[in-house]
Amino acid sequence: MIIPIRCFSCGKPIAHLYKKFKDEVAGGKTAKAVLDELGVERYCCRAAFLGQTDTLALVNKFKKF
C-alpha cells in the first residue's frame, strides 16, 4: 500500500513526511521519537505511519493480465 497523501481521519497532509520517517527509523531512531520530531501529534496520523507496510516488491512478483 502507498502512504495516503492525507490522513484518512482528520485530513492532515502526511505523505511529505513519510520518506524522512522511514530514513530516520532505518537509521536507528525509535518511531516515537521520529514522529515527535516531525510534529505528528494526532493518534490517527501516527497510526497511518505505524500501520504502513511496503508491499510493492511482493505484488510485483505476480503476473499482470
N, C-alpha and C positions, 0 to 999 in steps of 0.2 A: 504494500500500500504506500502511496505517496503522501507525505505530510500535507494536511489541508492548508490552504492559504490563510483561512480564518478559523478560529476556534468554533466548533460546532455549537457550543452552548451560548457563549457571550458575544461572539463576533469579533474579538480582538485579532488583529493580524499577527500571525506567529510563524509563518513559513520562512521569513527572512532570518530568523534566529536559529533555525534547525542545524545548519551547517556548522556554526560556531559551537552549538551544543554537542554535536557528535565529535568534533575535533577535540574539545576540552575533555569530554568523558573518555575518549580513546587515549588522551594524554595522561590519564590517571586521576583526574579530579572526580569527586563524587557528583552524582546527578543533582543532589540538593544544592550543593554549593554553586554549581554552574547555573541552575535555574534562578537562584537568588541573585547571582551576579548579573544575569541578563534582564532581571526585573520582571520575571514571570511569577506573579503572586497568586493568581486565582487557581483554585484546585482543578477547574475544568481545563485550563490551558496546560497545566502541569501533566494532567492525565494524557493529553494529546501527545506530549513529548515522550513520556514514560511508556505509553502503550504502543508506540510506533515500532513496527518490525519491517526490516528491509527484505522483501520477498521477490524482488526483481530477478535475482540470479536463479531462484527456484522456478519462477514462471517461464523464464527463457528456455528452459530445458524441454518444454513441451512443444509438440508440433503445432504449427499455425495452419489453420484451414483457410 
